[in-house]
Amino acid sequence: PPETLAASTHPPTITITMPPTTPVPSLPEELLEEVFLHLPPDEPEHLVRASLASKLWLGLLTGARFRGRYRDFHGAPPMLGFLYTLPFLCSSPLSTDPRPHFVSTTKFAARIPDDLREYDAQDCRHGRVLLRYKMLFIWNPMTGCSTELPPSTEYMEAESSGAAVLCAVTGCDHRACHEGPFWVVFVYLDQDEGEGVCVASAAVLLSDSSKRSNGKWCEPCSRLDLVDDAFIEARPPVLIQDALHFMLRHYEDYRRVGILKYDLNSNCLSLIDAPLEGPVIDDAAVLMAMEDDSLGLAHVERLTLNLWSRQIGSHRVASWTQRAIVDLGNLLPIQNPKEDLELLGTVEGSDTVFVTTDMGIYEINLNSLRWKKLWKTDKFCALIPYMSFYNR
């Protein structure tokens, strides 16, 4: 019948009964930590993305226990970016990059307050940057916080100077010490008109941990006569144990190099001779804080990099020994082998240097000879790495 035919065109209703659902069990926090420990520290983007996945992961990754294990697991802090200085009257190769000149080598974005955009970097260590433009400032790129240091006639009027910032917490491993007390050491040279010699002095500022003030400058240490008219090279000093080392140049002969040492414990200045003198020690030379905690000096002669280390002998007498000779012509991409190479800086506690060629700026580990291109320009005169674990 027609009504039967019409009814047969509609499919029968089928009822499906689903079994009760059970939540997928989550991994124990101990196993999650083991997985997250292997996320590379030189790209903080991975930790940030993982922390956004759930409240559980966010709490774990931002907890003090995991952060401590993460720093212990990876050891030395990674380089999240670098600051750079330019030759006099040289325009910035990064037209949109504000001062202080900061280049991120990862997804990390430094927080630069508007009132610091006219300042140039003097030093960077233990999560802090020392800036200078008439006044001195301490800047934390992670948080954007800045501290103006009290003025001092020494650093405002000195003919030549160098400065350093470092953590002042006893026993700190310097892996997460962005906050807390810090030292600022200011070493400066002046001409003694009466004696006709160049005189070196050093003043130290210790910040006030109570936050009631920014600290005050101590009385300068005993002066050191340098005899010859010299100046401090416009590059950050290197810290080895409890002493800062500044490279000296001489006005009459720029190829003459000396090393000015400031001991934090004794509050004294002293001179150290360089391993070589003459034309081989030219612009392409930098001081290094070596991986074995010794003082190093690297210099480039044509396409050859020479590495020296100052070792303490059995009779407690220090002497320079040549550690390595590296043929950069066979290691790096170089378009014109006749152009001079230059060393721009180092990573403290690591046998790593930054070299500029006609093809760009390269980071080289002198132990493994592994390298990577850091930047395309070669107009920098100094490169200051910003080393820190991401902790926001």
Buried (B, 14 or more C-beta within 10 A) or exposed (E): EEEEEEEEEEEEEEEEEEEEEEEEEEEEBEEBBEEBEEBEBBBBEBBBEBBEEEEEBEEBBEEEEBBEBBBEEBEBBBBBBBBBBBEEEEEBBEEEEEBBBBBEBBEBEBBBEEEBEEBBBBBBBBBBBBBBEEBBBBBBBBEEBBBEBEEBEBBEEBEBBBBBBBBBBEEBEBBBBBBEBBBBBBBBBBEEEEEEBBBBBBBBBBBEEEEEEBBEBEEBBEBBEBEBBBBBBBBBBBBBEEBBBBBBBBEEEEBBBBBBBBBBEEBBBEBBEBBBEEEBBBBBBBBBBBBEEBBBBBBBBBBBBBBBBBBEEEEEEEEBEEBBEBEBEEBBEBEEEEBBBBBBBBBBBBBBBBBBBBBBBBBBBBEEEEBEEBBEBBBBBBBBBBBBBBBE
